[in-house]
Amino acid sequence: MVPVYYKLEEILIDYRKQGIDVDIVMPALFEVDFEHNRTTPDGRSIWAAYADVLHDDLCSPEGSMHKLVKSDNISNGASLVKLIMDKLKLPESSALLIAPIAASVLGLGVNAFCKHHAEN
């Protein structure tokens, strides 16, 4: 998961550098330190924040996201990114930030993703 954490942090820093309003896609408590190229909290915390929000719907067998992913209706990363963005009512600009999270879900599988999240 460490590469995912770094990627999330890198994306958030790039958003800030490009003048994208990060508050739209992330809670305002996340700050960026341009001088040291890092976010506070770090990439792991960013991943955990999204995983917390998605957990119930993705990890519960009764959750709509869980059912969609398990039924193979979500066959690629782009469709899962779109599903997460729709679920969280995020703007299109959040796609880059959501992509590593979607990749984690697809790469690990729902059960492993949920187990890994519970361990953190």
C-alpha positions as CSV (number, residue, x, y, z in Angstrom):
1,M,0.0,0.0,0.0
2,V,2.9,2.4,0.5
3,P,3.1,3.3,-3.3
4,V,-0.6,4.2,-3.1
5,Y,0.1,6.5,-0.2
6,Y,2.9,8.3,-2.0
7,K,0.8,8.6,-5.2
8,L,-2.1,10.1,-3.3
9,E,0.2,12.7,-1.7
10,E,1.8,13.5,-5.0
11,I,-1.6,14.0,-6.6
12,L,-2.7,16.3,-3.8
13,I,0.4,18.4,-4.1
14,D,0.0,18.6,-7.9
15,Y,-3.6,19.8,-7.4
16,R,-2.4,22.6,-5.1
17,K,0.4,23.6,-7.5
18,Q,-2.1,23.8,-10.4
19,G,-4.5,25.9,-8.3
20,I,-7.2,23.2,-8.1
21,D,-9.4,23.8,-5.1
22,V,-8.4,20.7,-3.0
23,D,-11.1,21.5,-0.5
24,I,-13.7,20.4,-3.0
25,V,-12.2,16.9,-3.2
26,M,-10.7,16.6,0.3
27,P,-11.7,17.8,3.8
28,A,-10.2,21.3,4.6
29,L,-8.1,19.8,7.4
30,F,-5.5,18.7,4.8
31,E,-2.7,21.1,4.3
32,V,0.1,21.1,1.8
33,D,3.7,22.0,2.6
34,F,5.1,23.0,-0.8
35,E,8.6,23.5,0.5
36,H,8.9,19.9,1.6
37,N,6.5,18.5,-1.0
38,R,4.2,16.7,1.4
39,T,0.7,16.9,2.8
40,T,-0.3,17.0,6.4
41,P,-1.7,14.4,7.1
42,D,0.2,12.2,4.7
43,G,-0.9,10.0,1.8
44,R,-1.8,7.2,4.2
45,S,-4.2,9.5,6.0
46,I,-5.7,10.6,2.7
47,W,-6.3,6.9,1.8
48,A,-7.7,6.2,5.2
49,A,-10.1,9.2,5.0
50,Y,-11.6,7.9,1.7
51,A,-11.5,4.3,2.9
52,D,-13.5,5.3,6.0
53,V,-16.1,7.1,3.9
54,L,-16.5,4.1,1.5
55,H,-16.2,1.3,4.1
56,D,-19.8,0.7,5.0
57,D,-21.1,0.7,1.4
58,L,-18.2,-1.2,0.0
59,C,-17.5,-3.7,2.8
60,S,-21.1,-4.6,3.8
61,P,-22.6,-7.4,1.7
62,E,-25.8,-5.3,1.7
63,G,-24.0,-2.2,0.4
64,S,-24.8,-1.0,-3.1
65,M,-21.1,-0.6,-4.0
66,H,-20.3,-4.0,-2.6
67,K,-23.0,-5.6,-4.8
68,L,-21.9,-3.8,-7.9
69,V,-18.2,-4.6,-7.5
70,K,-18.8,-8.2,-6.6
71,S,-21.3,-8.7,-9.5
72,D,-18.6,-7.8,-12.0
73,N,-20.6,-4.8,-13.2
74,I,-17.5,-2.8,-12.4
75,S,-15.0,-4.3,-14.8
76,N,-12.3,-1.6,-14.9
77,G,-10.7,1.2,-12.9
78,A,-12.5,3.9,-14.8
79,S,-15.9,2.6,-13.9
80,L,-15.0,2.2,-10.3
81,V,-13.6,5.7,-10.2
82,K,-16.9,7.0,-11.6
83,L,-18.9,4.9,-9.1
84,I,-16.9,6.3,-6.1
85,M,-17.1,9.9,-7.5
86,D,-20.9,9.5,-7.9
87,K,-21.3,7.9,-4.5
88,L,-19.4,10.7,-2.7
89,K,-20.8,13.4,-5.0
90,L,-17.3,14.5,-6.1
91,P,-16.4,16.8,-9.0
92,E,-14.6,15.5,-12.1
93,S,-11.4,17.1,-10.8
94,S,-11.3,14.4,-8.1
95,A,-10.8,11.5,-10.6
96,L,-7.0,11.5,-10.3
97,L,-7.2,11.4,-6.5
98,I,-9.8,8.6,-6.6
99,A,-7.9,6.4,-9.1
100,P,-5.3,5.0,-6.7
101,I,-8.1,4.1,-4.2
102,A,-10.1,2.4,-7.0
103,A,-6.9,0.6,-8.0
104,S,-6.5,-0.6,-4.5
105,V,-10.1,-2.0,-4.4
106,L,-9.6,-3.7,-7.8
107,G,-6.1,-4.9,-7.1
108,L,-6.8,-6.3,-3.6
109,G,-10.4,-7.3,-4.2
110,V,-13.2,-6.1,-1.9
111,N,-12.6,-8.6,0.9
112,A,-8.9,-7.9,1.1
113,F,-9.4,-4.1,0.8
114,C,-11.9,-4.2,3.7
115,K,-9.6,-6.5,5.8
116,H,-6.6,-4.2,5.1
117,H,-8.6,-1.1,6.0
118,A,-9.8,-2.7,9.3
119,E,-6.2,-3.5,10.2
120,N,-5.2,0.1,9.9
